[in-house]
Amino acid sequence: MKYESRICVAGQRGMVGSAIWRRLAGEGHTNLSGAGRKEVDLRRRDDVFRYFEAARPEYLFIAAAKVGGILANSKFPVDFLAENLEIELNLFAAAHEFAVSKVLFLGSSCIYPKFAEQPLREESLLTGALEPTNEWYA
């Protein structure tokens, strides 16, 4: 079966975004869009709005982010926070402006309490200390 809905996967070249892309394509979605950093700088509002104006997505998966390891998160906490907020704000603003029907925003496992009961439940969010190496990024 083929599906014609216009779906944008922001971050489609990353680990999670590429998995979402493969799953959607495997299920028969043929109208997928996404752009790499060279095509669209998600930190720049004008770039994001131009992209949305052309693509006109009905659905948006947000898997785009500046990511790093423990050392990078610890050494550059403000850089990670600032860049990720820019990306998220621009994508949400464009989704609103271009009347995207549904948005799925993915959060990192870094944002959950270090000793949260598993499987994680929504009620567990913000109930305990974060992993110290992730607290700035989280």
N, C-alpha and C positions, 0 to 999 in steps of 0.2 A: 504494500500500500504506500502511496506517496502523499505527503502533506505539503501544502503550499504556503502555510503561515510564514511570515517574515520574522525570522529569529536572529537576534544579534547575540553573539557570545563575546563579551569583552574579556580579553585575556585568553583567547582561544589557542594561543601557542604555548601557554604554560602547562604545567602538569595537570591541574584540575580542569582548566578550560579546554584543553585538548581532549580530555576524557569525556567531557560533556559534548563536545563537537562530534566525536566518534559515535557516541551513544545516539545522539539525535540523527545523524546521517544513517546509522545502522537501522534506525526505526523508520526510515523513509522520508525524513524531512529534507527537502531539496532546496529550500530558499534560506540558506544559512548565510550570515554575514559576520565578518570580523575583520579587523585590520591590525597589522603589526605596528610597532612603535615608529617605524619609518614612514608609514602612511598616515597614522593619526597619533598625535601626542595627547593622551588622555588627561594630561595635566593642564592642557590649554583648552579653555572653554570654547573658543571660536572653532578650534579643530573638531572638537566633539560635536558641536552643533552643526557644522558643515557635513560631517559624516552622517549624523542622524537625518538631516534633511535629504540626503541622497538615498540612504538605506531604508528609511521609514519603517523601522522594526515595529512589529506588534508585540513581541516578547523580548525581554532582555535578561540575560544571565550575566551577572557581574562576578567574574573570577579574576579580574585584573587587579594587580597590586605590586608594589615594590616589596620584594621579599629578600630575606637574607638568612644567614645562620645565626647561631648564638653570639658569636663574636661581633658580627655586623650589627645585630640588634642592640648589643650592649654599648658599642662604640658610637653609634649614630642614631640614637633614639628619636631625636627631633626630626631628622631627615626622613625616617620611615613614616612617622606620624603625619608630617606635613604633606609628603607626596601622596600618601594613601588617602588622606582627606581631600586633596585636590581632585584626585581621580574619582572618588566616590561622589563628591558634590557635583562635579561636571556631568557624570553619568545620570545621576538622579534628576538634575535640572533638565537635561536633554530629554529624559524619559517623560518628564512632566510636560515639557513644552511640545513634544511631538506625540503626545497622547498614547504612550506605550501602554498596552492593556495590562500586562503583568510583568513584575520584576522579581527575579530571584537573586538575592544578595548573599554571597557566601562569606562566612566569617572564618577566621583561622582558629585552629585548635589552641593557639597561644592565648586566646582570650578567656579560656575556661579555668576555674579554680584548680590548682595543682592536685588537690586530693578529692576532687569531686567523685561521687559514687558513679560507677559505670553499670549499665549504659547511662550516659549523661541525660538528664532531664532538664527541660527549660527552667524549672524551679531552682536548679542548682547554680544558675548564673549569678554572679556577684555575691556568692555566699562564703567565699573564703579567699585566702591568699593565692595570688598567681605564682606561676613558676618565676623565680627571681630573674632568670636570664631573659624572660619575655615580657616582664611587667611594663616596660616602656613601650614596646611595640603593641602590646595588648591594649 
